[in-house]
Amino acid sequence: MGLLDKLTVGAEKVAKQAEKAFEQGKGKVEELQVERQLDGLAKKLGYMEFDAHRNRQVDTSARESLLTEMVQLEDQLTQMRQTTAEQGDGAATGTAEPGAESTPAPPEAASLGGEAPSSPEEKTE
């Protein structure tokens, strides 16, 4: 195999790795967008619960709608993270960066007793 052939094969490998990294990054951005939507709904729900605590009138159908949408977003986020993990496992055949995270993190504030981070910087571990 000549030098030019070796360079071509190397360039193809690098291009494939770059494309894979781009797709993984795109998936992470989509996850962050869903997390932000979920955080926004959680904030609205928190204000509704506070209103109920202060004996203010709360629209129960709006509350149920928020909860339903939150469940759907959490399911979507779980699916996205599972897909990202599977893609990461596929990369474990030698193309993944050493120390790269391949397992998804659990959804933040999954329980009502948990405290949700107030900014995206607090979400990173």
Buried (B, 14 or more C-beta within 10 A) or exposed (E): EEEEEEEEEEEEEEEEBEEBBEEBEEBEEBBEEBBEBBBEBBEBBEEBEEBEEEEEEBEEEEBEEBEEBBEEBBEBBBEBBEBBBEBBEEBEEEEBEEEEEBEBEEBBBEEEEEEBBEEEEEBEE
